[in-house]
Amino acid sequence: MCTAIISVDPSSPVPVLLAGVRDEYVARSWEPPGRHWPDRPGLVAGRDLRAGGTWFAVDPAGPRVATVLNGRGRMAPEEGRTSRGGLPLRMAADGKLGELDLPSYDPFHLVGAEPDRVRLWSWDGTGLAERSLGPGLHVIVNSGLEGEGQLEGETEDAYMAARLAHFRPLLAAAERPVPDFGDVPADEAWGAWLPLVDGGGVARADHRALLPLIDLGDGRVWGTTSVSLAALAPGGVRYDFSAAPGDPYAWTRVL
């Protein structure tokens, strides 16, 4: 149940803000953001150690940021399946998707952000939709932009609907930060956004939680394993990262 939060304000000196909440099995191994790809030395991203890709990639020279969420629809055949974790790397490095063997991918939502434009691609296993995200606040969950593909009776969709209903008005009402690209800590840079992306005081077991933590039994625990914040301006990117979701003291400055 990943979440991406995007704010676009072309009149601001920092026109694009992007928050990426990664939900995964907590036992799945990964490495924190770094320059992990010799063939793409300019990229900075966390690395998933099972599939080798990432969920949130930054090209500081672009400047570009890309993040991917699982989507809904027809799954790819097990044989020949391609990891979605390569998509943010491609988008951050090249600024475009290029040629893809789409049927080999499970459904996804991919965000590509630059200071002057933000795009969203959604693949449901049968068709690829591309749209531009204009000025304003946009929230993407696994069921789509603003939860547009939610299904009645699905527990996961009910959780996402509750998350949107609770957090979207709070984000819309919060003062939009204008992050400082100097040497200031995350709480100063991100202002009213930081307490919200740190969970907003909602318990992680609550069905509204932005940072869920759910015991599925048999030793399996699903939940938010990291949170990323990126601010894009024509001159570069500010990138902050937390590997301990909900802990206001866990934020580190990556770029």
Summary of the structure (lengths in Angstrom):
residues: 255
radius of gyration: 16.9
end to end distance: 26.4
largest distance: 50.8
contacts: 828
relative contact order: 0.20
helix: 16%
strand: 36%
